[in-house]
Amino acid sequence: MMQAEGDPLSVAIVILAAGKASRMGKDGKHKLLAEFDGVPLVRRCALTALGSDAACVIVVTGHRRSEIEGSLDGLPLTLVDNPDYADGMASSLRAGLSSKRADGADGILVMLADMPGISTAHLNALISTFRNAGGEAIVRAVSRGKPGNPVVLPRSLDHAVLRLEGDVGARDIIRASGMPVLDVDVGDAAHLDVDTPDDILAAGGVVKR
């Protein structure tokens, strides 16, 4: 889709929700189905994204796909299945980027679905910084100078994303890109992810299924 002159640069949010949650223990409970204020974490993440200035929201699913998708029922977003999710995060990044819904966006905001502290205001700050840079910079969330997530990648880096393999994410692209990197301090939320049942409890969540 062509942009009218003067329109703000568009950003598509890609939420990575395909992983195996392998650190949740042997009983097989899934961190993204843990509830915060009665809402599954993956749905909470999607609602945060949908409330932002992004043009669209894409959720990449894989492990326990039917339950994750069920938790997102009724939301105006695009679901992308990643059958290769066991290969690691790179395959989910590629799947999200390759979604037709992402076509035409000037930037891709990569969001991890296990970060309960990220707010709509944080996402809007990242999107605004990307727009102010004319789409010519990588924008990443930091806390006290330490890089975290989410990250906005310009579409000029598509080829680098599509070459990624294994359990690697945007950090590897940032390192190799040679592009300017703009940091947006979002506080502790940039590093707060929940990988274990104890993490979920400490963040105020309840492990469900």
C-alpha positions as CSV (number, residue, x, y, z in Angstrom):
1,M,0.0,0.0,0.0
2,M,1.4,3.4,-1.0
3,Q,1.6,6.0,1.7
4,A,0.3,9.5,1.1
5,E,2.9,12.2,1.4
6,G,2.9,13.5,5.0
7,D,1.5,10.3,6.5
8,P,3.4,9.0,9.5
9,L,5.5,6.0,8.9
10,S,3.6,2.8,9.6
11,V,4.8,0.2,12.0
12,A,3.5,-3.4,12.2
13,I,3.8,-5.2,15.5
14,V,5.0,-8.8,15.4
15,I,4.4,-10.7,18.7
16,L,6.4,-13.8,19.1
17,A,4.3,-16.4,20.9
18,A,5.4,-19.7,19.3
19,G,8.1,-20.9,21.8
20,K,8.1,-24.1,23.8
21,A,8.2,-22.5,27.2
22,S,10.8,-25.1,28.1
23,R,11.7,-23.6,31.5
24,M,8.2,-24.0,32.9
25,G,8.9,-27.4,34.3
26,K,7.8,-31.0,33.6
27,D,4.1,-30.6,34.2
28,G,3.8,-28.8,30.8
29,K,2.1,-25.6,31.9
30,H,2.6,-22.7,29.5
31,K,3.8,-19.3,30.6
32,L,1.7,-17.4,27.9
33,L,-1.5,-18.9,29.4
34,A,-0.6,-17.7,32.9
35,E,-3.1,-15.1,34.0
36,F,-2.5,-11.5,35.0
37,D,-5.6,-9.8,36.4
38,G,-7.6,-12.7,35.0
39,V,-6.3,-12.3,31.5
40,P,-3.9,-14.8,29.8
41,L,-0.5,-13.2,29.3
42,V,-0.5,-13.6,25.5
43,R,-3.9,-11.9,25.3
44,R,-2.7,-9.1,27.6
45,C,0.3,-8.6,25.4
46,A,-2.0,-8.5,22.3
47,L,-4.3,-6.0,23.9
48,T,-1.4,-3.8,24.8
49,A,-0.2,-3.9,21.1
50,L,-3.7,-3.3,19.7
51,G,-4.0,-0.1,21.9
52,S,-0.9,1.4,20.3
53,D,-0.3,3.5,17.2
54,A,0.8,0.5,15.2
55,A,-0.9,-0.1,11.8
56,C,-1.5,-3.8,12.6
57,V,-0.7,-6.6,15.0
58,I,0.5,-10.0,14.0
59,V,0.9,-12.9,16.4
60,V,3.2,-15.8,15.5
61,T,2.1,-19.1,17.1
62,G,3.5,-22.6,17.2
63,H,3.7,-24.6,20.4
64,R,0.2,-25.4,21.8
65,R,-1.1,-23.3,18.9
66,S,-4.8,-24.0,19.4
67,E,-4.8,-22.9,23.1
68,I,-2.7,-19.8,22.3
69,E,-5.0,-18.9,19.4
70,G,-8.1,-19.6,21.6
71,S,-6.8,-17.1,24.2
72,L,-6.8,-14.4,21.4
73,D,-10.3,-15.2,20.2
74,G,-12.2,-12.1,19.0
75,L,-9.3,-9.8,18.8
76,P,-8.6,-7.8,15.5
77,L,-5.2,-9.3,14.8
78,T,-3.5,-11.6,12.3
79,L,-2.4,-15.1,13.3
80,V,0.6,-16.7,11.6
81,D,1.4,-20.3,12.3
82,N,5.1,-21.2,12.5
83,P,5.4,-25.0,12.0
84,D,9.2,-24.7,12.5
85,Y,8.9,-23.1,15.9
86,A,11.1,-25.8,17.5
87,D,14.0,-24.4,15.4
88,G,14.1,-21.3,17.6
89,M,13.2,-17.7,17.6
90,A,14.6,-16.9,14.2
91,S,12.0,-19.0,12.5
92,S,9.2,-17.0,14.2
93,L,10.8,-13.7,13.2
94,R,10.9,-14.9,9.6
95,A,7.3,-16.1,9.7
96,G,6.0,-12.8,11.1
97,L,8.0,-10.7,8.7
98,S,6.8,-12.8,5.7
99,S,3.1,-12.3,6.6
100,K,1.2,-10.5,3.9
101,R,-0.3,-8.3,6.7
102,A,3.2,-6.9,7.3
103,D,3.5,-5.8,3.7
104,G,3.7,-2.0,3.3
105,A,4.8,-1.3,6.9
106,D,7.9,0.9,7.2
107,G,9.0,-0.8,10.3
108,I,8.5,-4.0,12.3
109,L,8.2,-3.8,16.1
110,V,9.3,-7.2,17.5
111,M,7.5,-7.9,20.7
112,L,8.0,-10.9,23.0
113,A,4.7,-12.3,24.4
114,D,6.2,-13.1,27.8
115,M,6.9,-9.5,29.0
116,P,4.0,-8.4,31.2
117,G,5.5,-5.0,32.1
118,I,5.4,-3.6,28.6
119,S,2.6,-1.0,28.2
120,T,0.9,0.7,25.3
121,A,2.8,3.9,26.3
122,H,6.1,2.1,25.9
123,L,5.2,0.9,22.5
124,N,4.0,4.3,21.4
125,A,7.3,5.8,22.6
126,L,9.3,3.3,20.4
127,I,7.0,3.9,17.4
128,S,7.3,7.7,17.8
129,T,11.1,7.6,18.0
130,F,11.2,5.4,14.9
131,R,9.0,7.9,13.0
132,N,11.0,10.9,14.2
133,A,14.1,9.2,12.8
134,G,12.4,8.9,9.4
135,G,12.5,5.1,9.6
136,E,16.3,5.2,9.2
137,A,17.3,3.8,12.6
138,I,16.8,0.8,14.8
139,V,14.9,1.6,18.0
140,R,15.2,-0.5,21.1
141,A,13.9,-0.5,24.6
142,V,16.5,-0.2,27.3
143,S,16.6,0.0,31.1
144,R,19.5,2.0,32.7
145,G,21.4,1.8,29.4
146,K,21.1,-2.0,29.1
147,P,19.5,-3.2,25.9
148,G,16.2,-5.1,26.2
149,N,12.9,-5.5,24.3
150,P,10.9,-4.6,22.3
151,V,12.8,-3.5,19.2
152,V,11.7,-1.7,16.0
153,L,13.5,-2.8,12.8
154,P,13.4,-0.8,9.6
155,R,12.2,-2.8,6.6
156,S,15.6,-2.2,5.0
157,L,16.8,-5.0,7.3
158,D,14.3,-7.6,5.9
159,H,17.0,-9.5,4.1
160,A,19.0,-9.8,7.4
161,V,15.9,-11.1,9.3
162,L,15.2,-13.7,6.5
163,R,18.8,-15.0,6.8
164,L,18.5,-15.6,10.6
165,E,18.7,-19.2,11.8
166,G,18.4,-20.9,15.2
167,D,17.5,-19.4,18.5
168,V,18.6,-15.9,17.8
169,G,16.6,-12.6,17.6
170,A,16.9,-9.0,16.8
171,R,20.0,-8.5,18.9
172,D,22.2,-10.3,16.3
173,I,20.7,-8.1,13.5
174,I,21.4,-4.9,15.4
175,R,25.0,-5.9,16.0
176,A,25.6,-6.6,12.3
177,S,23.5,-3.9,10.7
178,G,25.8,-0.8,11.0
179,M,22.6,1.3,11.3
180,P,22.1,4.0,14.0
181,V,20.5,2.6,17.1
182,L,18.2,4.8,19.2
183,D,17.5,3.8,22.8
184,V,14.2,4.4,24.6
185,D,14.3,3.9,28.3
186,V,11.2,2.1,29.5
187,G,12.5,1.2,32.9
188,D,12.5,-2.3,34.3
189,A,9.8,-3.5,31.8
190,A,12.6,-3.8,29.1
191,H,14.1,-6.8,31.0
192,L,11.1,-8.3,32.8
193,D,10.2,-11.5,31.0
194,V,8.7,-14.6,32.7
195,D,10.3,-17.9,31.9
196,T,9.6,-19.9,35.0
197,P,6.6,-20.4,37.4
198,D,8.5,-18.4,40.0
199,D,9.0,-15.5,37.5
200,I,5.2,-15.5,36.9
201,L,4.3,-15.4,40.6
202,A,6.9,-12.7,41.3
203,A,5.4,-10.5,38.4
204,G,1.9,-10.9,39.9
205,G,0.6,-13.7,37.7
206,V,-1.1,-17.0,38.3
207,V,0.1,-20.2,36.5
208,K,-3.0,-21.9,35.0
209,R,-2.4,-24.5,32.3
